Amino acid sequence: MAGGGIIIKTPEQIERIARAGAVVARLLDELEPYIKPGVTTLQIEHFADRFIKKAGGRATFKTVPNYHHATCISVNNEVVHAIPRKDRVIKRGDLVKVDCGVTLDGYIGDSTRTYVMPGASETAQRLAAVTCRCLELAIAQAVVGNRIGDIGAAIQQYAESHGFSVVREYVGHGTGIALHEDPPVPHYGNPGEGEILREGMVLAIEPMINEKGHECRVLADGWTVVTADGGLSAQFEHTVAITAQGPRILTEV
């Protein structure tokens, strides 16, 4: 443990988290050709649930109180936490965000990918590309001795330089043993501020970038978060370990 309730992982624990993360990564790869216009978000959910079980894992999100699905699948102006539905049909031009956590032998990998459907607008394509680059820039800051603010600042500066905004209400977090651990990892902030990054910390870095304003609201289902102004939103996420050799992405094959 470290100060503030942060769980410092041993090298062996990081390897176990990476094994769980590899299952998520393979799933998100397998979904690439599967997600297309005409498929429902509930069909994507069933695909993911079967994949996780076949890999010997458990759907981490099903352990969240009152949530009963393996994934959250958010489309277009849905920012995060959208519930898979049989009446939510993917269409040409959609931005489809699939967020999934896998528990394998007691350790957790958590990742999100945005899939850009054929016919997407230039703005949608650019938003997805900028969001992906935001995650890459954030991961580059995840080194021993840096601070949480360095991660957020890298995301905010890049997103805003392209005319987009960063969601404030929902942030990244520590992960690996529990789904949500300390510290919170905002995707905005100032360099040199916040918690110092230590070797053995494992963070879920998950920038949510909006086309227009950063404000969000929650729908009546109590889960689905949408942009307040109806603009598009994109998200990418990796589980990342802070190591002496630099950042290590744990949710890739």
N, C-alpha and C positions, 0 to 999 in steps of 0.2 A: 504493500500500500504506500501511497504518498499523501501529502497534505491535501485536504479538501475532498477526501473520499475517493481519490483517483486510484484505480487498480493498476499497478505496474506489473506487466506480464513478464514471465521468464521466457528465455528463448524456446523452451519446449512448448510453452503455452502458445507462443506466436506461431509455431509450426502447426499446432492443432487448429488454430484459428484460420490459418492459410488453407488447411485441408477443407474446412467448411466453406471458406471463401471460394475455393476452386469449383465447388458444386454450383454455387450461385453463378460464377462466371460461365461455366459450361451451359447452364440453363439459359442465361441471357444470350449466349451465342446461338443456341438452338432455336430461340424465339425469333431470331432475325428473319429467317424465311417464312416462319409461321404467321407472324403478324402482318396482315394485309387487309385491304378493304373487303368487307363482308364478314370478317370474323368478329365475334362478340368478345367483350372483355371477360365475360364468364368463361368462354371457351379458352381464352388465354390462361385464366386462373386454373382451370382443370388440367391443362397441359403442364403448368408449373407444379401443381400439387402432385401429379403422377410422377413427374421427373424427380422431384425431391425424394419421394418415397422409394423409387427405384434405386436412387443413389445411396439409400440407407440413412438419409437425413430426416429431420423433422422441420416442419414449417414454423419458423420462429414467431411469425406474426400471429399465429393462432394461440400463442400464449399471452397475448395482450388482452387484458380484460375487455369483454364484450366485442372483440373482433374475431371473426370466424373464417378468415380467408388466408391463403398462403401469400397473397400479393396485394398490393395496392396498385391500381391501374388508372392513371389520371390522363385525361385527353384534353388537348387544346388549352382552354382557359382554366381547367382544373389544375391546381398547383401541386397538390399532394393528398394522400390518404383517401383517394376515391375508391369506393367499394366496387368490385367486379359485378357486372349485371348482365343478364341475358338480353336485355333490351338496349344495351349500349353497343351499337354496331360501328365498327371502325369504317371510316370513309376515306376516299381520296383526299389528300391534302392534310390529313390529321397529323398532329404531334401526339405520340402515344408514349407515356412514361410508365415503365414497369419497375416497381420497387419490391425487392424480395429479400428476406432473411432466411438463412438455413442454419439449423443447429445440427452439428455432427459430433457425436461423442462428447456432448456437453459444451462445445465451443461454437461461436457464432460468427458467420460472415454476413455482411449487409451491403447491398449494392443496388444501384438504380441506373437504368439506361433509357434514353429517349430515342424512339424509333420514328423516323421521318417518312411518312407515307408518300407514294408517288403523287405528283401534282401539287405538292406543298408550295406555298408562296415563297418568294425570295426572302421575305421577312422571317418566315418560320424556319427556313433552312439556315439563315444567318443566326437566328436566336439559338438554335440547337448547336451550331458550330461554336459560337461564342461561349455558351455554357460549358461545353466539353473542354474548351481551352481554359476556362476559369478553373475547372477542377485540376487540370494539369499544372497550372500556375500555383494553385493552392498546395498541391502535393509537394511541389519543389520547395515550399517554405517549411515543410514538416521535418525539420532537422533539430537535433539536440541543441539547446541553447536559444533557439528562437522562441517566440511567444505566440499564443493563440491569435493575438491581433495581427501578426504578420500573415497568417493564413487568410483571415477575413479581408485584410487590406488588399491583398493580391487579387482576390475575387472582385471586390467592389470597384477597384480602380479599372480593371479590364472591362467589366460589364458596363460601367457607366461611361467609359471612353467610347463605347459603341452605341450609346444612346439607350441602353437597357437599365433596368433597376433590379436591386437585390431584395429578396423577401427578408423581412426582419423578424416576423413572429415565429418562424420555424427555423431551427438551427441544427447543425451537426452535433455529435456527442461522442463520448467514449463508448467503446463497445468491446465485445469479444467473449466475456463471461456472462454478463447480462446484456440484453439488447440495448438498453439505454443506461449508460454509466456517466459519471463525471469525467472530464469537464464538458460543459456546453461549448460548442464550436460555432460561433456566429460566422456568417459569410460576408460580414462587413466589419469595419473597425479601423483601428490605427496601428501602424507598425510600432513594435516595441511595447505594446500594452498587453495586459492579460497574463494568464498562467504561462509559466516557463515550460517549454517542451522538454521532457526527460526521456532518456532511453527506456524502452519497455512500455511506453504509452501506446495505446491503440485507439485510433480515432476513426469515426465515420464522418467523412467530409462529403457534403451533399448539397452543393449550391443549387438553389432554386432561383432562376433568373426570369424576370417578367419583361414582356414586350413594352409595356407602358409603365404605370405606377406600381409601387411595391406593395400597396395595401391589399389585404385579403379579407375574405369573410368565409364563415363555415355554413354549409347548407343545412337544411332541416334534418338530414339523416344523422347529424352530429359528428360526421367524419370528413366528408368531402370539403376540401378547401379550394375556393376559386378566387381568381383575381377580382377585385372589387369593381374594376372598370371594364371587365370582359376581355382584356388583352390576353394574348397567348402567354404560356409559361413553359419553361423547359427545365430539366433536372438531370444531372449525372452525379453518381456517388460511387466512391470506393471506400473500403476499409483499409486503413493505412497504419503500419507500425512505424514508430520512431526508433531507429536503430543507430548504432555507432557508425554504420556504413552509409547512413542516409535513409530517406524514406523508402519503405518497402510496401508495395501494393499487395494486399492479401486476397483481393477479390479479382484475380486474373488467373488464367490457365498457364 
